Amino acid sequence: MNMSIVSVENCTHSFGDKVIFRQISFRVLAGEHIGLVGPNGAGKSTLLKILSKEMLPDEGKIEWHPKVKVGYLEQHTDLPEGASIRSYLQGAFQTFYDKEKRLIELSQQLGEGNEQEIQKKLAEYGELQLWLEQNGFYTLDAKVESVANGLGLGELGLETDVSKLSGGQRTKVLLAKLLLQEPDVLLLDEPTNYLDVGHIEWLADFLKQYPHAFVLISHDTNFMNQIVNVVYHLEHQRLIRYVGNYDRFLEQLEARRKQLLDQYKRQQVEIKKLETYIAKNKARASTAKLAKSREKRLQKIERIEKPTILAKPYFHFQASSSPVRIVLETDHLVVGYDYPLYTTDKLVIERGDKIAVVGHNGVGKSTLLKTLLGMLQPISGDVHIGDRVVPAYFEQESLLKDVTALNYIWSQFPKLTEKEVRKVLAQCGLRNEHILKPLSSLSGGELTKVRLCELTLTKGNWLILDEPTSHLDVQAKEALKEALMRYDGTILIVTHEKDFMDGWVNKVWNVEDWVKHRISR
């Protein structure tokens, strides 16, 4: 039987007066590959932070096996200035390098001291050399390069200073170091968010073969399907365990909901019968005793809650007017900041085009969007936007503000009534408790829904979307895809999810092809 790595008993946690989860209990066993799933805002990231000891639960007990090494993917760790990607990743094997350092010291001291001291040093030298050989020290450089290349860090150059990296690139470096450390349990919150298709495939292969346990949050169902053998479903403050991959979980969830609904309906029939009998007979002397007995039975019934399924969000983007045929055209466009990143081919967007922008993280996809929109000046070349083209832009940055979702949307569209704002927020999958909380306290998925809500109300005929699926749960992602398929206008979207763009994108721009023509600094 597998050893229990961590045991969680009767764990409850709240934010303010809202209970996130209540009295949940579970165990993680050695070698289990666990997917933690549930709708946006259910508390998945909070639970992972509690497991990592970054947060404490309000109630309950969490017991880790004393010898277990835990690895948690933190998004906001500072990286040391002056350290290269290579040296930072080599830090995963610090014990090895400390032993090598001692080995070098001993080799320089072997001629010193008396015979007894020399023999003692020789013995220590031999033991260290044997340990390093048996534990694969001389293959570490290859291992570091393999993981770095798998996650796309090799393309940045392994001598690059880690303090100069973008947010997504830093997350890749942190993930790479974590994988190299091979802890007894990995805690991973959305590890694919900053990875492109090729790197996601590499990570899936790595995690499939991972010899230890992991707990993973991901809304990429294809990725999760390949690598998990247990699913924990967090919803309505409860956590339920299912054995199998994500598809098997969906089958079991559907069967469980049908079974619960049947039990609920049968119980409601029984309750109605008892209530009817009591109401008719408790006033009559001849039947009052029987009615009292039925009343006691009714009080003892443990009520089954009616199974509730969260309503699927609905997004609707209305093309405000029809622009000219050529929405956008570029001429000798060179994209960059202080230096050129790449030069593009002649870019043309025609009315009704649905174009996906792809390429590895950090290659300059977001920079391209901002350049086309005039938010960034090109290094050289021109961008021509056609007549009557009205862009509507969804960008990656979070709305980290202290206003509530309700007040934020209302401030952007003051002509709407409060009732109308509440209605459109609800359509986008945000319940009352979400819209009255400060934006800074919402989950990543809830924030994305607020920004999508803003976009549904924005007048435009050309949607520009920068990674809109990041953090969205499965239902919201499906709803967004359906909305984009229905949209009459023009779309330019950055995404790394192949499944999401299948069936509606008619052109693909691969930025990596343009980087080949990069101009020297």
C-alpha positions as a Python dict, from the first residue, in 0.01 Angstrom:
ca = {
    (1, 'M'): (0, 0, 0),
    (2, 'N'): (130, 349, -91),
    (3, 'M'): (253, 572, 189),
    (4, 'S'): (44, 877, 276),
    (5, 'I'): (247, 1191, 202),
    (6, 'V'): (1, 1437, 352),
    (7, 'S'): (-323, 1399, 543),
    (8, 'V'): (-582, 1679, 554),
    (9, 'E'): (-862, 1655, 811),
    (10, 'N'): (-1174, 1873, 841),
    (11, 'C'): (-1017, 2173, 670),
    (12, 'T'): (-1231, 2489, 645),
    (13, 'H'): (-1131, 2823, 495),
    (14, 'S'): (-1311, 3154, 435),
    (15, 'F'): (-1248, 3493, 279),
    (16, 'G'): (-1438, 3747, 486),
    (17, 'D'): (-1785, 3604, 539),
    (18, 'K'): (-1768, 3371, 235),
    (19, 'V'): (-1680, 3008, 309),
    (20, 'I'): (-1454, 2874, 30),
    (21, 'F'): (-1454, 2512, 145),
    (22, 'R'): (-1592, 2345, 455),
    (23, 'Q'): (-1473, 2041, 653),
    (24, 'I'): (-1282, 1881, 364),
    (25, 'S'): (-1063, 1576, 428),
    (26, 'F'): (-829, 1389, 192),
    (27, 'R'): (-487, 1226, 158),
    (28, 'V'): (-216, 1240, -106),
    (29, 'L'): (-42, 907, -155),
    (30, 'A'): (314, 853, -279),
    (31, 'G'): (326, 844, -659),
    (32, 'E'): (-31, 975, -713),
    (33, 'H'): (-74, 1210, -1009),
    (34, 'I'): (-364, 1431, -898),
    (35, 'G'): (-564, 1685, -1097),
    (36, 'L'): (-743, 1945, -881),
    (37, 'V'): (-1044, 2074, -1077),
    (38, 'G'): (-1348, 2293, -1022),
    (39, 'P'): (-1506, 2619, -1142),
    (40, 'N'): (-1332, 2957, -1117),
    (41, 'G'): (-1341, 3084, -759),
    (42, 'A'): (-1402, 2742, -601),
    (43, 'G'): (-1080, 2773, -398),
    (44, 'K'): (-833, 2551, -589),
    (45, 'S'): (-538, 2792, -567),
    (46, 'T'): (-620, 2863, -202),
    (47, 'L'): (-611, 2491, -123),
    (48, 'L'): (-273, 2457, -297),
    (49, 'K'): (-136, 2752, -95),
    (50, 'I'): (-257, 2585, 225),
    (51, 'L'): (-83, 2260, 126),
    (52, 'S'): (237, 2456, 54),
    (53, 'K'): (211, 2623, 401),
    (54, 'E'): (193, 2966, 234),
    (55, 'M'): (-149, 3005, 399),
    (56, 'L'): (-309, 2858, 711),
    (57, 'P'): (-663, 2718, 710),
    (58, 'D'): (-923, 2869, 945),
    (59, 'E'): (-989, 2523, 1088),
    (60, 'G'): (-860, 2171, 1043),
    (61, 'K'): (-539, 1973, 1061),
    (62, 'I'): (-273, 1918, 794),
    (63, 'E'): (-6, 1659, 865),
    (64, 'W'): (290, 1608, 631),
    (65, 'H'): (508, 1299, 649),
    (66, 'P'): (825, 1428, 820),
    (67, 'K'): (1068, 1316, 547),
    (68, 'V'): (869, 1443, 250),
    (69, 'K'): (1024, 1713, 28),
    (70, 'V'): (756, 1950, -113),
    (71, 'G'): (801, 2162, -427),
    (72, 'Y'): (558, 2450, -489),
    (73, 'L'): (552, 2660, -807),
    (74, 'E'): (543, 3015, -672),
    (75, 'Q'): (466, 3285, -926),
    (76, 'H'): (628, 3584, -753),
    (77, 'T'): (971, 3469, -632),
    (78, 'D'): (1252, 3722, -684),
    (79, 'L'): (1537, 3589, -897),
    (80, 'P'): (1895, 3693, -810),
    (81, 'E'): (2044, 3969, -1023),
    (82, 'G'): (2359, 3859, -1205),
    (83, 'A'): (2275, 3487, -1205),
    (84, 'S'): (2242, 3323, -1546),
    (85, 'I'): (1957, 3086, -1629),
    (86, 'R'): (2211, 2801, -1632),
    (87, 'S'): (2365, 2882, -1289),
    (88, 'Y'): (2019, 2933, -1135),
    (89, 'L'): (1903, 2592, -1260),
    (90, 'Q'): (2226, 2430, -1141),
    (91, 'G'): (2122, 2551, -794),
    (92, 'A'): (1874, 2260, -794),
    (93, 'F'): (2179, 2038, -735),
    (94, 'Q'): (2363, 2253, -478),
    (95, 'T'): (2445, 1947, -265),
    (96, 'F'): (2626, 1794, -563),
    (97, 'Y'): (2831, 2107, -628),
    (98, 'D'): (2919, 2139, -257),
    (99, 'K'): (3054, 1784, -267),
    (100, 'E'): (3246, 1858, -586),
    (101, 'K'): (3396, 2168, -419),
    (102, 'R'): (3509, 1953, -126),
    (103, 'L'): (3652, 1698, -372),
    (104, 'I'): (3865, 1971, -537),
    (105, 'E'): (3982, 2095, -195),
    (106, 'L'): (4089, 1742, -99),
    (107, 'S'): (4274, 1689, -429),
    (108, 'Q'): (4479, 2001, -355),
    (109, 'Q'): (4557, 1883, -1),
    (110, 'L'): (4653, 1520, -71),
    (111, 'G'): (5026, 1587, -43),
    (112, 'E'): (4992, 1766, 292),
    (113, 'G'): (5011, 1623, 645),
    (114, 'N'): (5138, 1295, 785),
    (115, 'E'): (5062, 949, 646),
    (116, 'Q'): (4753, 904, 866),
    (117, 'E'): (4604, 1238, 758),
    (118, 'I'): (4677, 1165, 391),
    (119, 'Q'): (4506, 823, 418),
    (120, 'K'): (4204, 984, 583),
    (121, 'K'): (4181, 1242, 303),
    (122, 'L'): (4219, 970, 38),
    (123, 'A'): (3934, 773, 197),
    (124, 'E'): (3706, 1081, 201),
    (125, 'Y'): (3808, 1165, -157),
    (126, 'G'): (3718, 812, -272),
    (127, 'E'): (3382, 819, -95),
    (128, 'L'): (3293, 1158, -246),
    (129, 'Q'): (3397, 1050, -596),
    (130, 'L'): (3194, 728, -570),
    (131, 'W'): (2886, 921, -441),
    (132, 'L'): (2906, 1173, -728),
    (133, 'E'): (2942, 896, -988),
    (134, 'Q'): (2658, 684, -844),
    (135, 'N'): (2422, 984, -825),
    (136, 'G'): (2481, 1101, -1183),
    (137, 'F'): (2682, 1415, -1111),
    (138, 'Y'): (2860, 1401, -1445),
    (139, 'T'): (2529, 1402, -1637),
    (140, 'L'): (2386, 1706, -1455),
    (141, 'D'): (2479, 1959, -1726),
    (142, 'A'): (2296, 1749, -1986),
    (143, 'K'): (1996, 1716, -1751),
    (144, 'V'): (1982, 2094, -1694),
    (145, 'E'): (1997, 2160, -2070),
    (146, 'S'): (1731, 1897, -2144),
    (147, 'V'): (1477, 2049, -1903),
    (148, 'A'): (1567, 2406, -2004),
    (149, 'N'): (1522, 2326, -2374),
    (150, 'G'): (1200, 2135, -2305),
    (151, 'L'): (1045, 2448, -2154),
    (152, 'G'): (1184, 2683, -2420),
    (153, 'L'): (1457, 2844, -2209),
    (154, 'G'): (1731, 2739, -2450),
    (155, 'E'): (1581, 2977, -2708),
    (156, 'L'): (1646, 3267, -2466),
    (157, 'G'): (2010, 3164, -2415),
    (158, 'L'): (2113, 2991, -2093),
    (159, 'E'): (2365, 3265, -2010),
    (160, 'T'): (2084, 3528, -1994),
    (161, 'D'): (2059, 3711, -1659),
    (162, 'V'): (1746, 3579, -1481),
    (163, 'S'): (1664, 3924, -1337),
    (164, 'K'): (1614, 4055, -1694),
    (165, 'L'): (1341, 3802, -1781),
    (166, 'S'): (969, 3876, -1836),
    (167, 'G'): (705, 3740, -1596),
    (168, 'G'): (627, 3438, -1814),
    (169, 'Q'): (995, 3359, -1869),
    (170, 'R'): (1062, 3381, -1494),
    (171, 'T'): (781, 3133, -1429),
    (172, 'K'): (942, 2893, -1679),
    (173, 'V'): (1276, 2921, -1494),
    (174, 'L'): (1108, 2852, -1157),
    (175, 'L'): (923, 2554, -1305),
    (176, 'A'): (1244, 2416, -1462),
    (177, 'K'): (1431, 2434, -1129),
    (178, 'L'): (1141, 2266, -950),
    (179, 'L'): (1136, 1979, -1201),
    (180, 'L'): (1513, 1934, -1169),
    (181, 'Q'): (1484, 1913, -790),
    (182, 'E'): (1238, 1620, -823),
    (183, 'P'): (1059, 1670, -486),
    (184, 'D'): (842, 1393, -337),
    (185, 'V'): (535, 1599, -426),
    (186, 'L'): (499, 1881, -677),
    (187, 'L'): (228, 2146, -625),
    (188, 'L'): (163, 2308, -964),
    (189, 'D'): (-87, 2590, -1025),
    (190, 'E'): (-156, 2638, -1398),
    (191, 'P'): (199, 2542, -1514),
    (192, 'T'): (100, 2557, -1885),
    (193, 'N'): (-14, 2922, -1878),
    (194, 'Y'): (316, 3052, -2016),
    (195, 'L'): (400, 2760, -2241),
    (196, 'D'): (335, 2716, -2611),
    (197, 'V'): (209, 2391, -2769),
    (198, 'G'): (550, 2222, -2808),
    (199, 'H'): (656, 2298, -2451),
    (200, 'I'): (319, 2178, -2313),
    (201, 'E'): (372, 1846, -2494),
    (202, 'W'): (721, 1818, -2343),
    (203, 'L'): (587, 1891, -1992),
    (204, 'A'): (309, 1631, -2038),
    (205, 'D'): (568, 1367, -2131),
    (206, 'F'): (787, 1467, -1832),
    (207, 'L'): (499, 1450, -1582),
    (208, 'K'): (372, 1120, -1724),
    (209, 'Q'): (707, 968, -1630),
    (210, 'Y'): (742, 1160, -1301),
    (211, 'P'): (828, 899, -1033),
    (212, 'H'): (679, 1093, -741),
    (213, 'A'): (343, 1256, -660),
    (214, 'F'): (202, 1583, -788),
    (215, 'V'): (-110, 1793, -737),
    (216, 'L'): (-190, 1997, -1047),
    (217, 'I'): (-440, 2274, -1123),
    (218, 'S'): (-501, 2315, -1496),
    (219, 'H'): (-791, 2416, -1720),
    (220, 'D'): (-617, 2249, -2016),
    (221, 'T'): (-822, 1929, -2020),
    (222, 'N'): (-619, 1764, -2298),
    (223, 'F'): (-299, 1816, -2095),
    (224, 'M'): (-461, 1690, -1774),
    (225, 'N'): (-610, 1387, -1948),
    (226, 'Q'): (-265, 1264, -2041),
    (227, 'I'): (-103, 1285, -1699),
    (228, 'V'): (-344, 1243, -1404),
    (229, 'N'): (-470, 920, -1250),
    (230, 'V'): (-678, 1079, -971),
    (231, 'V'): (-909, 1383, -987),
    (232, 'Y'): (-1021, 1587, -686),
    (233, 'H'): (-1328, 1797, -768),
    (234, 'L'): (-1375, 2112, -557),
    (235, 'E'): (-1723, 2264, -587),
    (236, 'H'): (-1995, 2395, -354),
    (237, 'Q'): (-1742, 2396, -62),
    (238, 'R'): (-1688, 2019, -90),
    (239, 'L'): (-1403, 1805, -224),
    (240, 'I'): (-1474, 1467, -387),
    (241, 'R'): (-1219, 1211, -509),
    (242, 'Y'): (-1250, 1030, -843),
    (243, 'V'): (-1010, 764, -975),
    (244, 'G'): (-900, 794, -1340),
    (245, 'N'): (-812, 1069, -1588),
    (246, 'Y'): (-1020, 1378, -1667),
    (247, 'D'): (-1254, 1204, -1914),
    (248, 'R'): (-1323, 928, -1662),
    (249, 'F'): (-1392, 1196, -1398),
    (250, 'L'): (-1653, 1361, -1624),
    (251, 'E'): (-1831, 1025, -1672),
    (252, 'Q'): (-1832, 956, -1297),
    (253, 'L'): (-1942, 1314, -1216),
    (254, 'E'): (-2239, 1288, -1451),
    (255, 'A'): (-2338, 949, -1303),
    (256, 'R'): (-2304, 1085, -949),
    (257, 'R'): (-2520, 1391, -1027),
    (258, 'K'): (-2793, 1170, -1179),
    (259, 'Q'): (-2783, 939, -876),
    (260, 'L'): (-2803, 1233, -633),
    (261, 'L'): (-3090, 1388, -830),
    (262, 'D'): (-3282, 1057, -820),
    (263, 'Q'): (-3223, 1027, -443),
    (264, 'Y'): (-3330, 1390, -396),
    (265, 'K'): (-3653, 1339, -598),
    (266, 'R'): (-3743, 1019, -408),
    (267, 'Q'): (-3680, 1191, -76),
    (268, 'Q'): (-3893, 1490, -178),
    (269, 'V'): (-4183, 1253, -260),
    (270, 'E'): (-4148, 1089, 83),
    (271, 'I'): (-4130, 1428, 260),
    (272, 'K'): (-4439, 1553, 73),
    (273, 'K'): (-4634, 1238, 173),
    (274, 'L'): (-4538, 1277, 539),
    (275, 'E'): (-4619, 1650, 540),
    (276, 'T'): (-4958, 1587, 377),
    (277, 'Y'): (-5044, 1310, 626),
    (278, 'I'): (-4938, 1523, 926),
    (279, 'A'): (-5137, 1826, 804),
    (280, 'K'): (-5453, 1614, 758),
    (281, 'N'): (-5435, 1404, 1074),
    (282, 'K'): (-5265, 1589, 1359),
    (283, 'A'): (-5588, 1776, 1452),
    (284, 'R'): (-5798, 1457, 1479),
    (285, 'A'): (-5790, 1282, 1817),
    (286, 'S'): (-5810, 935, 1657),
    (287, 'T'): (-5504, 989, 1433),
    (288, 'A'): (-5306, 1251, 1629),
    (289, 'K'): (-5071, 985, 1773),
    (290, 'L'): (-4989, 849, 1427),
    (291, 'A'): (-4940, 1203, 1298),
    (292, 'K'): (-4699, 1277, 1585),
    (293, 'S'): (-4501, 961, 1498),
    (294, 'R'): (-4479, 1072, 1131),
    (295, 'E'): (-4365, 1417, 1247),
    (296, 'K'): (-4077, 1264, 1443),
    (297, 'R'): (-3982, 1058, 1137),
    (298, 'L'): (-3987, 1373, 923),
    (299, 'Q'): (-3758, 1554, 1169),
    (300, 'K'): (-3507, 1267, 1160),
    (301, 'I'): (-3473, 1270, 781),
    (302, 'E'): (-3127, 1387, 674),
    (303, 'R'): (-3217, 1623, 392),
    (304, 'I'): (-3042, 1572, 59),
    (305, 'E'): (-2948, 1900, -106),
    (306, 'K'): (-3074, 1938, -460),
    (307, 'P'): (-2771, 1891, -690),
    (308, 'T'): (-2691, 2227, -846),
    (309, 'I'): (-2500, 2274, -1169),
    (310, 'L'): (-2343, 2616, -1216),
    (311, 'A'): (-2491, 2796, -1514),
    (312, 'K'): (-2257, 2808, -1813),
    (313, 'P'): (-2138, 3164, -1887),
    (314, 'Y'): (-2263, 3330, -2204),
    (315, 'F'): (-2054, 3581, -2397),
    (316, 'H'): (-2181, 3784, -2691),
    (317, 'F'): (-1963, 4022, -2890),
    (318, 'Q'): (-2160, 4252, -3119),
    (319, 'A'): (-1984, 4391, -3429),
    (320, 'S'): (-2093, 4758, -3414),
    (321, 'S'): (-2054, 4843, -3785),
    (322, 'S'): (-1894, 4717, -4104),
    (323, 'P'): (-1545, 4851, -4190),
    (324, 'V'): (-1375, 4866, -4529),
    (325, 'R'): (-1247, 4538, -4680),
    (326, 'I'): (-884, 4588, -4571),
    (327, 'V'): (-893, 4621, -4190),
    (328, 'L'): (-516, 4652, -4151),
    (329, 'E'): (-207, 4655, -4369),
    (330, 'T'): (163, 4690, -4276),
    (331, 'D'): (461, 4801, -4481),
    (332, 'H'): (818, 4688, -4387),
    (333, 'L'): (717, 4665, -4021),
    (334, 'V'): (998, 4608, -3767),
    (335, 'V'): (873, 4531, -3414),
    (336, 'G'): (1065, 4592, -3092),
    (337, 'Y'): (1144, 4826, -2805),
    (338, 'D'): (1493, 4979, -2780),
    (339, 'Y'): (1613, 4716, -3028),
    (340, 'P'): (1440, 4515, -3305),
    (341, 'L'): (1279, 4183, -3213),
    (342, 'Y'): (1187, 4083, -3569),
    (343, 'T'): (1080, 4212, -3907),
    (344, 'T'): (744, 4092, -4039),
    (345, 'D'): (625, 3992, -4379),
    (346, 'K'): (368, 4227, -4535),
    (347, 'L'): (70, 4179, -4302),
    (348, 'V'): (-285, 4211, -4432),
    (349, 'I'): (-604, 4161, -4230),
    (350, 'E'): (-926, 4149, -4432),
    (351, 'R'): (-1275, 4208, -4297),
    (352, 'G'): (-1405, 3886, -4136),
    (353, 'D'): (-1059, 3727, -4091),
    (354, 'K'): (-1008, 3514, -3780),
    (355, 'I'): (-630, 3511, -3726),
    (356, 'A'): (-433, 3333, -3450),
    (357, 'V'): (-89, 3464, -3348),
    (358, 'V'): (134, 3182, -3221),
    (359, 'G'): (494, 3134, -3109),
    (360, 'H'): (688, 3053, -2796),
    (361, 'N'): (650, 3266, -2485),
    (362, 'G'): (859, 3583, -2488),
    (363, 'V'): (898, 3590, -2867),
    (364, 'G'): (699, 3916, -2896),
    (365, 'K'): (334, 3827, -2966),
    (366, 'S'): (189, 4083, -2722),
    (367, 'T'): (439, 4339, -2854),
    (368, 'L'): (303, 4282, -3205),
    (369, 'L'): (-57, 4347, -3094),
    (370, 'K'): (39, 4669, -2917),
    (371, 'T'): (238, 4784, -3222),
    (372, 'L'): (-53, 4717, -3459),
    (373, 'L'): (-285, 4911, -3226),
    (374, 'G'): (-46, 5208, -3206),
    (375, 'M'): (22, 5158, -2834),
    (376, 'L'): (389, 5100, -2920),
    (377, 'Q'): (585, 5274, -3194),
    (378, 'P'): (745, 5036, -3447),
    (379, 'I'): (1123, 5047, -3487),
    (380, 'S'): (1053, 5123, -3852),
    (381, 'G'): (781, 5069, -4112),
    (382, 'D'): (415, 5165, -4120),
    (383, 'V'): (81, 5034, -3996),
    (384, 'H'): (-233, 5141, -4188),
    (385, 'I'): (-574, 5081, -4027),
    (386, 'G'): (-873, 5102, -4262),
    (387, 'D'): (-1170, 5340, -4244),
    (388, 'R'): (-1449, 5264, -3995),
    (389, 'V'): (-1230, 5005, -3815),
    (390, 'V'): (-1306, 5014, -3442),
    (391, 'P'): (-1067, 4792, -3237),
    (392, 'A'): (-1174, 4634, -2906),
    (393, 'Y'): (-873, 4508, -2710),
    (394, 'F'): (-843, 4239, -2442),
    (395, 'E'): (-499, 4251, -2277),
    (396, 'Q'): (-325, 4018, -2034),
    (397, 'E'): (-277, 4264, -1748),
    (398, 'S'): (-498, 4207, -1442),
    (399, 'L'): (-737, 4474, -1314),
    (400, 'L'): (-568, 4501, -974),
    (401, 'K'): (-789, 4769, -827),
    (402, 'D'): (-983, 4814, -505),
    (403, 'V'): (-1316, 4878, -679),
    (404, 'T'): (-1575, 4601, -707),
    (405, 'A'): (-1653, 4431, -1037),
    (406, 'L'): (-1997, 4596, -1032),
    (407, 'N'): (-1855, 4946, -985),
    (408, 'Y'): (-1575, 4891, -1235),
    (409, 'I'): (-1810, 4791, -1520),
    (410, 'W'): (-2059, 5061, -1423),
    (411, 'S'): (-1782, 5327, -1430),
    (412, 'Q'): (-1685, 5216, -1783),
    (413, 'F'): (-2050, 5221, -1904),
    (414, 'P'): (-2229, 5481, -1685),
    (415, 'K'): (-2537, 5497, -1910),
    (416, 'L'): (-2637, 5145, -1802),
    (417, 'T'): (-2859, 5094, -1498),
    (418, 'E'): (-2731, 4891, -1202),
    (419, 'K'): (-2976, 4615, -1297),
    (420, 'E'): (-2835, 4600, -1652),
    (421, 'V'): (-2475, 4584, -1522),
    (422, 'R'): (-2565, 4304, -1280),
    (423, 'K'): (-2739, 4113, -1560),
    (424, 'V'): (-2441, 4122, -1800),
    (425, 'L'): (-2197, 4027, -1520),
    (426, 'A'): (-2422, 3732, -1431),
    (427, 'Q'): (-2434, 3624, -1798),
    (428, 'C'): (-2052, 3618, -1797),
    (429, 'G'): (-2053, 3372, -1505),
    (430, 'L'): (-2007, 3608, -1210),
    (431, 'R'): (-2232, 3551, -913),
    (432, 'N'): (-2342, 3811, -656),
    (433, 'E'): (-2054, 3734, -417),
    (434, 'H'): (-1804, 3799, -701),
    (435, 'I'): (-1941, 4129, -824),
    (436, 'L'): (-1945, 4289, -478),
    (437, 'K'): (-1582, 4197, -393),
    (438, 'P'): (-1280, 4415, -479),
    (439, 'L'): (-1122, 4313, -810),
    (440, 'S'): (-793, 4254, -628),
    (441, 'S'): (-951, 3967, -428),
    (442, 'L'): (-1094, 3778, -730),
    (443, 'S'): (-932, 3465, -874),
    (444, 'G'): (-754, 3479, -1211),
    (445, 'G'): (-1052, 3322, -1386),
    (446, 'E'): (-1302, 3560, -1226),
    (447, 'L'): (-1089, 3859, -1329),
    (448, 'T'): (-1079, 3731, -1686),
    (449, 'K'): (-1460, 3708, -1684),
    (450, 'V'): (-1482, 4072, -1568),
    (451, 'R'): (-1258, 4182, -1856),
    (452, 'L'): (-1457, 3972, -2104),
    (453, 'C'): (-1775, 4130, -1966),
    (454, 'E'): (-1624, 4473, -2038),
    (455, 'L'): (-1540, 4357, -2392),
    (456, 'T'): (-1897, 4239, -2458),
    (457, 'L'): (-2018, 4593, -2384),
    (458, 'T'): (-1744, 4765, -2586),
    (459, 'K'): (-1843, 4889, -2930),
    (460, 'G'): (-1608, 4757, -3197),
    (461, 'N'): (-1577, 4551, -3514),
    (462, 'W'): (-1224, 4415, -3468),
    (463, 'L'): (-1151, 4205, -3157),
    (464, 'I'): (-786, 4185, -3048),
    (465, 'L'): (-744, 3922, -2776),
    (466, 'D'): (-420, 3849, -2588),
    (467, 'E'): (-437, 3502, -2424),
    (468, 'P'): (-803, 3533, -2318),
    (469, 'T'): (-827, 3166, -2208),
    (470, 'S'): (-561, 3188, -1935),
    (471, 'H'): (-721, 3095, -1598),
    (472, 'L'): (-1068, 3030, -1750),
    (473, 'D'): (-1242, 2712, -1638),
    (474, 'V'): (-1361, 2458, -1895),
    (475, 'Q'): (-1719, 2584, -1924),
    (476, 'A'): (-1614, 2948, -1963),
    (477, 'K'): (-1357, 2852, -2225),
    (478, 'E'): (-1622, 2665, -2427),
    (479, 'A'): (-1858, 2964, -2398),
    (480, 'L'): (-1586, 3202, -2520),
    (481, 'K'): (-1504, 2979, -2818),
    (482, 'E'): (-1873, 2964, -2913),
    (483, 'A'): (-1899, 3345, -2889),
    (484, 'L'): (-1595, 3397, -3114),
    (485, 'M'): (-1732, 3149, -3369),
    (486, 'R'): (-2059, 3348, -3380),
    (487, 'Y'): (-1886, 3687, -3405),
    (488, 'D'): (-1948, 3872, -3735),
    (489, 'G'): (-1644, 4098, -3712),
    (490, 'T'): (-1269, 4045, -3746),
    (491, 'I'): (-1054, 3869, -3483),
    (492, 'L'): (-683, 3871, -3405),
    (493, 'I'): (-604, 3638, -3111),
    (494, 'V'): (-290, 3529, -2929),
    (495, 'T'): (-333, 3177, -2792),
    (496, 'H'): (-122, 2869, -2720),
    (497, 'E'): (-423, 2633, -2709),
    (498, 'K'): (-460, 2443, -3033),
    (499, 'D'): (-796, 2292, -2931),
    (500, 'F'): (-936, 2640, -2866),
    (501, 'M'): (-859, 2769, -3218),
    (502, 'D'): (-973, 2453, -3400),
    (503, 'G'): (-1278, 2499, -3624),
    (504, 'W'): (-1293, 2878, -3657),
    (505, 'V'): (-947, 3032, -3714),
    (506, 'N'): (-878, 3078, -4088),
    (507, 'K'): (-517, 3210, -4072),
    (508, 'V'): (-218, 3155, -3843),
    (509, 'W'): (73, 3398, -3798),
    (510, 'N'): (376, 3222, -3647),
    (511, 'V'): (600, 3493, -3498),
    (512, 'E'): (891, 3247, -3478),
    (513, 'D'): (910, 3246, -3858),
    (514, 'W'): (969, 3622, -3851),
    (515, 'V'): (1235, 3599, -3579),
    (516, 'K'): (1451, 3411, -3831),
    (517, 'H'): (1478, 3744, -4015),
    (518, 'R'): (1569, 3930, -3695),
    (519, 'I'): (1780, 4238, -3754),
    (520, 'S'): (2111, 4245, -3564),
    (521, 'R'): (2123, 4487, -3274),
}
